[in-house]
Amino acid sequence: MTALTDVTTALAALRRPRLLIRAAKFGLMDYNRERDLKRVMKTTATPSPARAVDGLIAREAQLEATRKAGEASYSVARHVEVLIALMAEARLLPRKQSQA
């Protein structure tokens, strides 16, 4: 299995509350890769989409675990920001060519 297939599988397997997903989809309109990705990932350089998706999947998993545990440190706003970036960066990944 390739890394791209792994990422695609991981994204397809995400099961999150509908409200989180709807908020993230709404936020996609205003997503600016140069501005937002650096802030969300806390980096000075903008990573490639593949690197960004890998890091964002890990960060989102941490946020989901925090949410499910009911910890006071959980931030809905931060979770939505990470989901927005994850959705936007996933769209930039190369698509698998279908066989005709």
MOPAC internal coordinates of N, CA, C and O (Angstrom, degrees):
PM7 1SCF
backbone

  N    0.0000 0     0.00 0     0.00 0    0    0    0
  C    1.4558 1     0.00 0     0.00 0    1    0    0
  C    1.5313 1   109.14 1     0.00 0    2    1    0
  O    1.2310 1   119.71 1   -43.94 1    3    2    1
  N    1.3087 1   118.17 1   136.06 1    3    2    1
  C    1.4553 1   121.65 1  -179.60 1    5    3    2
  C    1.5158 1   111.06 1   -84.24 1    6    5    3
  O    1.2310 1   121.57 1   -14.62 1    7    6    5
  N    1.3257 1   114.60 1   165.38 1    7    6    5
  C    1.4665 1   120.07 1   178.74 1    9    7    6
  C    1.5262 1   110.61 1   -62.19 1   10    9    7
  O    1.2310 1   120.57 1   142.82 1   11   10    9
  N    1.3356 1   116.51 1   -37.18 1   11   10    9
  C    1.4658 1   120.02 1   179.78 1   13   11   10
  C    1.5244 1   110.50 1   -64.11 1   14   13   11
  O    1.2310 1   120.54 1   138.97 1   15   14   13
  N    1.3329 1   116.57 1   -41.03 1   15   14   13
  C    1.4586 1   120.22 1   177.85 1   17   15   14
  C    1.5166 1   110.38 1   -64.72 1   18   17   15
  O    1.2310 1   120.18 1   140.65 1   19   18   17
  N    1.3307 1   117.26 1   -39.35 1   19   18   17
  C    1.4621 1   121.43 1   177.72 1   21   19   18
  C    1.5228 1   110.87 1   -60.42 1   22   21   19
  O    1.2310 1   120.02 1   135.06 1   23   22   21
  N    1.3171 1   117.56 1   -44.94 1   23   22   21
  C    1.4546 1   122.20 1   179.91 1   25   23   22
  C    1.5165 1   110.40 1   -65.47 1   26   25   23
  O    1.2310 1   120.42 1   135.46 1   27   26   25
  N    1.3067 1   116.81 1   -44.54 1   27   26   25
  C    1.4588 1   121.34 1   179.47 1   29   27   26
  C    1.5248 1   110.44 1   -61.36 1   30   29   27
  O    1.2310 1   120.58 1   137.48 1   31   30   29
  N    1.3184 1   116.50 1   -42.52 1   31   30   29
  C    1.4574 1   121.37 1   178.36 1   33   31   30
  C    1.5234 1   110.71 1   -64.19 1   34   33   31
  O    1.2310 1   120.70 1   136.12 1   35   34   33
  N    1.3258 1   116.27 1   -43.88 1   35   34   33
  C    1.4720 1   120.72 1  -179.80 1   37   35   34
  C    1.5241 1   110.88 1   -62.30 1   38   37   35
  O    1.2310 1   120.21 1   137.25 1   39   38   37
  N    1.3166 1   117.20 1   -42.75 1   39   38   37
  C    1.4619 1   120.61 1  -179.94 1   41   39   38
  C    1.5273 1   111.13 1   -67.35 1   42   41   39
  O    1.2310 1   120.55 1   139.81 1   43   42   41
  N    1.3171 1   116.56 1   -40.19 1   43   42   41
  C    1.4665 1   120.08 1  -179.96 1   45   43   42
  C    1.5289 1   111.60 1   -67.12 1   46   45   43
  O    1.2310 1   120.76 1   152.69 1   47   46   45
  N    1.3340 1   116.15 1   -27.31 1   47   46   45
  C    1.4633 1   120.55 1  -177.25 1   49   47   46
  C    1.5297 1   113.30 1   -84.32 1   50   49   47
  O    1.2310 1   120.00 1   170.59 1   51   50   49
  N    1.3330 1   117.60 1    -9.41 1   51   50   49
  C    1.4660 1   119.65 1  -179.35 1   53   51   50
  C    1.5224 1   110.78 1   -62.70 1   54   53   51
  O    1.2310 1   120.82 1   -52.81 1   55   54   53
  N    1.3082 1   116.04 1   127.19 1   55   54   53
  C    1.4646 1   122.37 1   175.61 1   57   55   54
  C    1.5111 1   107.04 1  -124.56 1   58   57   55
  O    1.2310 1   120.92 1   -72.99 1   59   58   57
  N    1.3122 1   115.84 1   107.01 1   59   58   57
  C    1.4585 1   121.60 1  -176.89 1   61   59   58
  C    1.5218 1   109.10 1  -127.64 1   62   61   59
  O    1.2310 1   120.48 1   -19.62 1   63   62   61
  N    1.3310 1   116.69 1   160.38 1   63   62   61
  C    1.4679 1   119.22 1   177.65 1   65   63   62
  C    1.5306 1   110.83 1   -55.40 1   66   65   63
  O    1.2310 1   121.51 1   -40.50 1   67   66   65
  N    1.3049 1   114.72 1   139.50 1   67   66   65
  C    1.4638 1   121.93 1  -177.03 1   69   67   66
  C    1.5304 1   112.22 1   -54.87 1   70   69   67
  O    1.2310 1   120.36 1   141.35 1   71   70   69
  N    1.3112 1   116.91 1   -38.65 1   71   70   69
  C    1.4666 1   120.34 1  -179.18 1   73   71   70
  C    1.5242 1   112.00 1   -63.65 1   74   73   71
  O    1.2310 1   119.93 1   140.36 1   75   74   73
  N    1.3367 1   117.74 1   -39.64 1   75   74   73
  C    1.4703 1   120.95 1   177.12 1   77   75   74
  C    1.5256 1   110.37 1   -61.80 1   78   77   75
  O    1.2310 1   120.63 1   134.13 1   79   78   77
  N    1.3065 1   116.39 1   -45.87 1   79   78   77
  C    1.4678 1   121.11 1  -178.13 1   81   79   78
  C    1.5226 1   110.72 1   -65.84 1   82   81   79
  O    1.2310 1   120.34 1   137.01 1   83   82   81
  N    1.3205 1   116.96 1   -42.99 1   83   82   81
  C    1.4757 1   120.25 1   179.21 1   85   83   82
  C    1.5242 1   110.47 1   -62.55 1   86   85   83
  O    1.2310 1   120.23 1   137.30 1   87   86   85
  N    1.3252 1   117.16 1   -42.70 1   87   86   85
  C    1.4662 1   120.63 1   178.93 1   89   87   86
  C    1.5287 1   110.52 1   -62.53 1   90   89   87
  O    1.2310 1   120.64 1   137.85 1   91   90   89
  N    1.3249 1   116.39 1   -42.15 1   91   90   89
  C    1.4589 1   120.37 1   179.78 1   93   91   90
  C    1.5326 1   111.10 1   -64.86 1   94   93   91
  O    1.2310 1   120.37 1   136.26 1   95   94   93
  N    1.3252 1   116.90 1   -43.74 1   95   94   93
  C    1.4689 1   120.22 1   178.58 1   97   95   94
  C    1.5267 1   111.15 1   -61.26 1   98   97   95
  O    1.2310 1   120.83 1   141.05 1   99   98   97
  N    1.3115 1   116.02 1   -38.95 1   99   98   97
  C    1.4617 1   120.19 1   178.19 1  101   99   98
  C    1.5286 1   110.24 1   -64.22 1  102  101   99
  O    1.2310 1   120.36 1   141.39 1  103  102  101
  N    1.3171 1   116.92 1   -38.61 1  103  102  101
  C    1.4598 1   121.86 1  -178.60 1  105  103  102
  C    1.5147 1   114.69 1   -72.72 1  106  105  103
  O    1.2310 1   119.97 1   164.99 1  107  106  105
  N    1.3210 1   117.66 1   -15.01 1  107  106  105
  C    1.4681 1   120.91 1  -179.64 1  109  107  106
  C    1.5256 1   112.28 1   -59.55 1  110  109  107
  O    1.2310 1   120.61 1   149.03 1  111  110  109
  N    1.3320 1   116.43 1   -30.97 1  111  110  109
  C    1.4697 1   120.46 1  -177.87 1  113  111  110
  C    1.5280 1   111.77 1   -60.02 1  114  113  111
  O    1.2310 1   120.39 1   145.84 1  115  114  113
  N    1.3255 1   116.86 1   -34.16 1  115  114  113
  C    1.4593 1   120.65 1  -175.75 1  117  115  114
  C    1.5228 1   113.63 1  -100.88 1  118  117  115
  O    1.2310 1   119.93 1  -174.29 1  119  118  117
  N    1.3190 1   117.73 1     5.71 1  119  118  117
  C    1.4663 1   121.23 1  -177.84 1  121  119  118
  C    1.5104 1   110.65 1   -67.29 1  122  121  119
  O    1.2310 1   120.88 1   -51.17 1  123  122  121
  N    1.3210 1   115.93 1   128.83 1  123  122  121
  C    1.4614 1   122.97 1   175.96 1  125  123  122
  C    1.5204 1   106.62 1  -122.78 1  126  125  123
  O    1.2310 1   120.52 1   -68.90 1  127  126  125
  N    1.2987 1   116.61 1   111.10 1  127  126  125
  C    1.4629 1   121.89 1  -173.86 1  129  127  126
  C    1.5186 1   112.94 1   -54.96 1  130  129  127
  O    1.2310 1   120.09 1   130.84 1  131  130  129
  N    1.3043 1   117.43 1   -49.16 1  131  130  129
  C    1.4722 1   121.30 1  -177.96 1  133  131  130
  C    1.5222 1   111.76 1   -61.84 1  134  133  131
  O    1.2310 1   119.94 1   138.69 1  135  134  133
  N    1.2787 1   117.72 1   -41.31 1  135  134  133
  C    1.4630 1   122.29 1  -176.98 1  137  135  134
  C    1.5279 1   111.83 1   -81.47 1  138  137  135
  O    1.2310 1   120.74 1   128.04 1  139  138  137
  N    1.3067 1   116.19 1   -51.96 1  139  138  137
  C    1.4619 1   120.74 1  -169.46 1  141  139  138
  C    1.5264 1   114.26 1   -80.05 1  142  141  139
  O    1.2310 1   119.89 1   141.25 1  143  142  141
  N    1.3188 1   117.81 1   -38.75 1  143  142  141
  C    1.4621 1   119.65 1  -175.89 1  145  143  142
  C    1.5272 1   111.43 1   -64.81 1  146  145  143
  O    1.2310 1   120.44 1   138.05 1  147  146  145
  N    1.3141 1   116.76 1   -41.95 1  147  146  145
  C    1.4677 1   120.12 1   178.32 1  149  147  146
  C    1.5262 1   110.85 1   -60.65 1  150  149  147
  O    1.2310 1   120.50 1   138.77 1  151  150  149
  N    1.2974 1   116.64 1   -41.23 1  151  150  149
  C    1.4669 1   121.00 1  -178.84 1  153  151  150
  C    1.5208 1   111.06 1   -69.17 1  154  153  151
  O    1.2310 1   120.47 1   133.30 1  155  154  153
  N    1.3293 1   116.71 1   -46.70 1  155  154  153
  C    1.4586 1   121.00 1  -177.47 1  157  155  154
  C    1.5344 1   111.00 1   -65.14 1  158  157  155
  O    1.2310 1   120.74 1   139.67 1  159  158  157
  N    1.3278 1   116.20 1   -40.33 1  159  158  157
  C    1.4612 1   119.75 1  -177.88 1  161  159  158
  C    1.5353 1   112.87 1   -90.17 1  162  161  159
  O    1.2310 1   120.81 1   173.61 1  163  162  161
  N    1.3259 1   116.06 1    -6.39 1  163  162  161
  C    1.4667 1   121.67 1   179.75 1  165  163  162
  C    1.5278 1   111.43 1    57.35 1  166  165  163
  O    1.2310 1   121.37 1  -126.75 1  167  166  165
  N    1.3463 1   114.99 1    53.25 1  167  166  165
  C    1.4580 1   121.78 1   178.28 1  169  167  166
  C    1.5221 1   109.47 1  -127.53 1  170  169  167
  O    1.2310 1   120.89 1   -17.55 1  171  170  169
  N    1.3281 1   115.89 1   162.45 1  171  170  169
  C    1.4575 1   119.70 1   177.07 1  173  171  170
  C    1.5251 1   111.47 1   -94.38 1  174  173  171
  O    1.2310 1   120.71 1   155.27 1  175  174  173
  N    1.3365 1   116.25 1   -24.73 1  175  174  173
  C    1.4642 1   120.96 1   178.70 1  177  175  174
  C    1.5234 1   109.54 1  -111.76 1  178  177  175
  O    1.2310 1   120.98 1   -32.73 1  179  178  177
  N    1.3063 1   115.74 1   147.27 1  179  178  177
  C    1.4593 1   120.54 1   179.26 1  181  179  178
  C    1.5265 1   108.96 1   -80.51 1  182  181  179
  O    1.2310 1   119.91 1   -61.32 1  183  182  181
  N    1.3375 1   117.78 1   118.68 1  183  182  181
  C    1.4679 1   119.86 1  -179.78 1  185  183  182
  C    1.5263 1   111.64 1   -76.16 1  186  185  183
  O    1.2310 1   121.27 1   -13.56 1  187  186  185
  N    1.3231 1   115.17 1   166.44 1  187  186  185
  C    1.4635 1   119.94 1   175.63 1  189  187  186
  C    1.5300 1   108.41 1   -65.00 1  190  189  187
  O    1.2310 1   120.30 1   -21.72 1  191  190  189
  N    1.3219 1   117.04 1   158.28 1  191  190  189
  C    1.4698 1   119.07 1   178.45 1  193  191  190
  C    1.5353 1   112.97 1   -55.38 1  194  193  191
  O    1.2310 1   119.90 1   138.93 1  195  194  193
  N    1.3265 1   117.80 1   -41.07 1  195  194  193
  C    1.4691 1   120.55 1  -178.94 1  197  195  194
  C    1.5222 1   110.92 1   -63.82 1  198  197  195
  O    1.2310 1   120.50 1   134.97 1  199  198  197
  N    1.3298 1   116.64 1   -45.03 1  199  198  197
  C    1.4706 1   120.30 1   177.69 1  201  199  198
  C    1.5193 1   110.80 1   -64.47 1  202  201  199
  O    1.2310 1   120.99 1   138.53 1  203  202  201
  N    1.3125 1   115.71 1   -41.47 1  203  202  201
  C    1.4623 1   120.02 1  -179.86 1  205  203  202
  C    1.5231 1   110.63 1   -61.63 1  206  205  203
  O    1.2310 1   120.29 1   133.67 1  207  206  205
  N    1.3201 1   117.05 1   -46.33 1  207  206  205
  C    1.4673 1   120.91 1  -179.12 1  209  207  206
  C    1.5247 1   110.43 1   -60.99 1  210  209  207
  O    1.2310 1   120.33 1   136.67 1  211  210  209
  N    1.3299 1   116.97 1   -43.33 1  211  210  209
  C    1.4682 1   119.87 1   178.85 1  213  211  210
  C    1.5312 1   111.06 1   -58.55 1  214  213  211
  O    1.2310 1   120.58 1   132.04 1  215  214  213
  N    1.3262 1   116.50 1   -47.96 1  215  214  213
  C    1.4594 1   120.67 1   179.82 1  217  215  214
  C    1.5158 1   112.99 1   -66.71 1  218  217  215
  O    1.2310 1   120.88 1   141.44 1  219  218  217
  N    1.3170 1   115.93 1   -38.56 1  219  218  217
  C    1.4652 1   120.25 1  -179.29 1  221  219  218
  C    1.5273 1   112.01 1   -69.91 1  222  221  219
  O    1.2310 1   120.26 1   144.24 1  223  222  221
  N    1.3195 1   117.12 1   -35.76 1  223  222  221
  C    1.4678 1   119.88 1   176.76 1  225  223  222
  C    1.5293 1   109.47 1   -61.71 1  226  225  223
  O    1.2310 1   120.70 1   136.19 1  227  226  225
  N    1.3248 1   116.27 1   -43.81 1  227  226  225
  C    1.4683 1   120.05 1   179.64 1  229  227  226
  C    1.5274 1   110.91 1   -64.49 1  230  229  227
  O    1.2310 1   120.51 1   136.00 1  231  230  229
  N    1.3261 1   116.62 1   -44.00 1  231  230  229
  C    1.4687 1   120.78 1  -179.46 1  233  231  230
  C    1.5308 1   110.79 1   -65.34 1  234  233  231
  O    1.2310 1   120.58 1   138.91 1  235  234  233
  N    1.3185 1   116.50 1   -41.09 1  235  234  233
  C    1.4618 1   120.17 1   179.96 1  237  235  234
  C    1.5268 1   110.83 1   -65.04 1  238  237  235
  O    1.2310 1   120.36 1   142.54 1  239  238  237
  N    1.3249 1   116.92 1   -37.46 1  239  238  237
  C    1.4638 1   120.58 1   177.82 1  241  239  238
  C    1.5282 1   110.96 1   -63.20 1  242  241  239
  O    1.2310 1   120.58 1   141.44 1  243  242  241
  N    1.3347 1   116.49 1   -38.56 1  243  242  241
  C    1.4706 1   120.44 1   176.51 1  245  243  242
  C    1.5262 1   110.45 1   -63.53 1  246  245  243
  O    1.2310 1   120.99 1   135.05 1  247  246  245
  N    1.3207 1   115.71 1   -44.95 1  247  246  245
  C    1.4637 1   120.08 1   179.77 1  249  247  246
  C    1.5270 1   111.16 1   -63.28 1  250  249  247
  O    1.2310 1   120.34 1   139.99 1  251  250  249
  N    1.3149 1   116.95 1   -40.01 1  251  250  249
  C    1.4623 1   120.75 1   179.64 1  253  251  250
  C    1.5263 1   110.51 1   -64.91 1  254  253  251
  O    1.2310 1   120.34 1   139.13 1  255  254  253
  N    1.3252 1   116.96 1   -40.87 1  255  254  253
  C    1.4672 1   120.26 1   178.25 1  257  255  254
  C    1.5248 1   110.40 1   -64.10 1  258  257  255
  O    1.2310 1   120.53 1   140.05 1  259  258  257
  N    1.3235 1   116.59 1   -39.95 1  259  258  257
  C    1.4624 1   121.41 1   178.13 1  261  259  258
  C    1.5256 1   110.22 1   -64.72 1  262  261  259
  O    1.2310 1   120.65 1   137.86 1  263  262  261
  N    1.3294 1   116.37 1   -42.14 1  263  262  261
  C    1.4699 1   121.29 1   178.75 1  265  263  262
  C    1.5219 1   111.02 1   -61.99 1  266  265  263
  O    1.2310 1   121.01 1   131.16 1  267  266  265
  N    1.3231 1   115.67 1   -48.84 1  267  266  265
  C    1.4608 1   119.98 1  -178.03 1  269  267  266
  C    1.5232 1   112.32 1   -64.79 1  270  269  267
  O    1.2310 1   120.42 1   149.34 1  271  270  269
  N    1.3330 1   116.80 1   -30.66 1  271  270  269
  C    1.4685 1   120.84 1   179.85 1  273  271  270
  C    1.5267 1   111.46 1   -77.98 1  274  273  271
  O    1.2310 1   120.50 1   167.90 1  275  274  273
  N    1.3298 1   116.65 1   -12.10 1  275  274  273
  C    1.4594 1   120.59 1   179.73 1  277  275  274
  C    1.5151 1   113.27 1    71.67 1  278  277  275
  O    1.2310 1   120.45 1  -153.67 1  279  278  277
  N    1.3172 1   116.74 1    26.33 1  279  278  277
  C    1.4591 1   121.18 1  -178.34 1  281  279  278
  C    1.5316 1   111.06 1   -70.55 1  282  281  279
  O    1.2310 1   121.52 1   -35.85 1  283  282  281
  N    1.3200 1   114.69 1   144.15 1  283  282  281
  C    1.4626 1   120.53 1  -179.17 1  285  283  282
  C    1.5253 1   112.40 1   -66.67 1  286  285  283
  O    1.2310 1   119.90 1   158.58 1  287  286  285
  N    1.3153 1   117.80 1   -21.42 1  287  286  285
  C    1.4685 1   121.25 1  -178.77 1  289  287  286
  C    1.5284 1   112.63 1   -77.33 1  290  289  287
  O    1.2310 1   119.98 1   171.84 1  291  290  289
  N    1.3298 1   117.65 1    -8.16 1  291  290  289
  C    1.4637 1   121.10 1  -178.52 1  293  291  290
  C    1.5267 1   110.63 1   -65.74 1  294  293  291
  O    1.2310 1   121.34 1   -45.19 1  295  294  293
  N    1.3392 1   115.05 1   134.81 1  295  294  293
  C    1.4587 1   121.49 1   178.20 1  297  295  294
  C    1.5295 1   109.17 1  -121.88 1  298  297  295
  O    1.2310 1   120.92 1   -64.68 1  299  298  297
  N    1.3193 1   115.85 1   115.32 1  299  298  297
  C    1.4667 1   120.62 1   177.36 1  301  299  298
  C    1.5301 1   109.34 1   -61.78 1  302  301  299
  O    1.2310 1   120.51 1   137.48 1  303  302  301
  N    1.3098 1   116.63 1   -42.52 1  303  302  301
  C    1.4668 1   120.66 1  -178.96 1  305  303  302
  C    1.5338 1   111.11 1   -59.82 1  306  305  303
  O    1.2310 1   120.62 1   136.42 1  307  306  305
  N    1.3056 1   116.42 1   -43.58 1  307  306  305
  C    1.4675 1   120.91 1   179.19 1  309  307  306
  C    1.5290 1   109.88 1   -64.93 1  310  309  307
  O    1.2310 1   120.42 1   138.92 1  311  310  309
  N    1.3225 1   116.81 1   -41.08 1  311  310  309
  C    1.4578 1   121.02 1   179.95 1  313  311  310
  C    1.5343 1   110.01 1   -62.06 1  314  313  311
  O    1.2310 1   120.55 1   135.94 1  315  314  313
  N    1.3130 1   116.56 1   -44.06 1  315  314  313
  C    1.4676 1   120.41 1   178.81 1  317  315  314
  C    1.5217 1   110.21 1   -64.09 1  318  317  315
  O    1.2310 1   119.67 1   138.40 1  319  318  317
  N    1.3336 1   118.23 1   -41.60 1  319  318  317
  C    1.4708 1   121.29 1   178.05 1  321  319  318
  C    1.5284 1   111.28 1   -58.49 1  322  321  319
  O    1.2310 1   120.59 1   135.93 1  323  322  321
  N    1.3105 1   116.48 1   -44.07 1  323  322  321
  C    1.4641 1   120.67 1  -179.58 1  325  323  322
  C    1.5307 1   110.10 1   -67.26 1  326  325  323
  O    1.2310 1   120.05 1   138.65 1  327  326  325
  N    1.3136 1   117.51 1   -41.35 1  327  326  325
  C    1.4700 1   120.32 1   177.55 1  329  327  326
  C    1.5293 1   111.77 1   -63.70 1  330  329  327
  O    1.2310 1   120.15 1   140.29 1  331  330  329
  N    1.3197 1   117.31 1   -39.71 1  331  330  329
  C    1.4698 1   120.62 1   177.11 1  333  331  330
  C    1.5223 1   109.68 1   -59.72 1  334  333  331
  O    1.2310 1   120.75 1   129.37 1  335  334  333
  N    1.3230 1   116.16 1   -50.63 1  335  334  333
  C    1.4680 1   120.55 1  -179.76 1  337  335  334
  C    1.5263 1   110.71 1   -61.39 1  338  337  335
  O    1.2310 1   120.16 1   137.92 1  339  338  337
  N    1.3129 1   117.31 1   -42.08 1  339  338  337
  C    1.4625 1   121.41 1  -179.94 1  341  339  338
  C    1.5233 1   111.19 1   -61.88 1  342  341  339
  O    1.2310 1   120.25 1   133.76 1  343  342  341
  N    1.3191 1   117.13 1   -46.24 1  343  342  341
  C    1.4644 1   120.66 1   178.81 1  345  343  342
  C    1.5287 1   111.32 1   -63.13 1  346  345  343
  O    1.2310 1   120.67 1   136.23 1  347  346  345
  N    1.3253 1   116.33 1   -43.77 1  347  346  345
  C    1.4622 1   120.39 1  -178.10 1  349  347  346
  C    1.5261 1   111.43 1   -66.72 1  350  349  347
  O    1.2310 1   120.38 1   136.65 1  351  350  349
  N    1.3119 1   116.88 1   -43.35 1  351  350  349
  C    1.4651 1   120.52 1  -179.32 1  353  351  350
  C    1.5223 1   111.17 1   -68.96 1  354  353  351
  O    1.2310 1   119.97 1   143.76 1  355  354  353
  N    1.3175 1   117.67 1   -36.24 1  355  354  353
  C    1.4623 1   120.97 1   178.30 1  357  355  354
  C    1.5251 1   110.86 1   -61.95 1  358  357  355
  O    1.2310 1   120.70 1   147.62 1  359  358  357
  N    1.3187 1   116.27 1   -32.38 1  359  358  357
  C    1.4697 1   120.46 1   178.39 1  361  359  358
  C    1.5260 1   111.83 1   -67.41 1  362  361  359
  O    1.2310 1   120.44 1   158.27 1  363  362  361
  N    1.3358 1   116.76 1   -21.73 1  363  362  361
  C    1.4649 1   120.99 1  -178.71 1  365  363  362
  C    1.5240 1   113.19 1   -87.97 1  366  365  363
  O    1.2310 1   120.32 1   170.17 1  367  366  365
  N    1.3332 1   116.99 1    -9.83 1  367  366  365
  C    1.4545 1   120.33 1   179.09 1  369  367  366
  C    1.5274 1   109.77 1   -68.74 1  370  369  367
  O    1.2310 1   120.46 1   -33.14 1  371  370  369
  N    1.3206 1   116.72 1   146.86 1  371  370  369
  C    1.4730 1   118.85 1   178.05 1  373  371  370
  C    1.5233 1   110.07 1   -62.92 1  374  373  371
  O    1.2310 1   121.25 1   -38.97 1  375  374  373
  N    1.2963 1   115.21 1   141.03 1  375  374  373
  C    1.4705 1   121.14 1   179.80 1  377  375  374
  C    1.5071 1   109.36 1   -86.66 1  378  377  375
  O    1.2310 1   121.17 1   -35.02 1  379  378  377
  N    1.3239 1   115.37 1   144.98 1  379  378  377
  C    1.4679 1   120.76 1   175.68 1  381  379  378
  C    1.5228 1   107.84 1   -69.03 1  382  381  379
  O    1.2310 1   120.95 1   -48.32 1  383  382  381
  N    1.3114 1   115.79 1   131.68 1  383  382  381
  C    1.4697 1   120.96 1   179.20 1  385  383  382
  C    1.5226 1   108.83 1   -74.49 1  386  385  383
  O    1.2310 1   120.58 1   -52.96 1  387  386  385
  N    1.3143 1   116.51 1   127.04 1  387  386  385
  C    1.4597 1   119.92 1   178.59 1  389  387  386
  C    1.5380 1   109.13 1   -82.65 1  390  389  387
  O    1.2310 1   120.99 1   -34.52 1  391  390  389
  N    1.3059 1   115.71 1   145.48 1  391  390  389
  C    1.4612 1   121.51 1   178.82 1  393  391  390
  C    1.5374 1   108.52 1   -81.37 1  394  393  391
  O    1.2310 1   120.38 1   -49.76 1  395  394  393
  N    1.3094 1   116.89 1   130.24 1  395  394  393
  C    1.4674 1   120.70 1  -179.89 1  397  395  394
  C    1.4879 1   112.18 1   -96.63 1  398  397  395
  O    1.2310 1   120.10 1   180.00 1  399  398  397

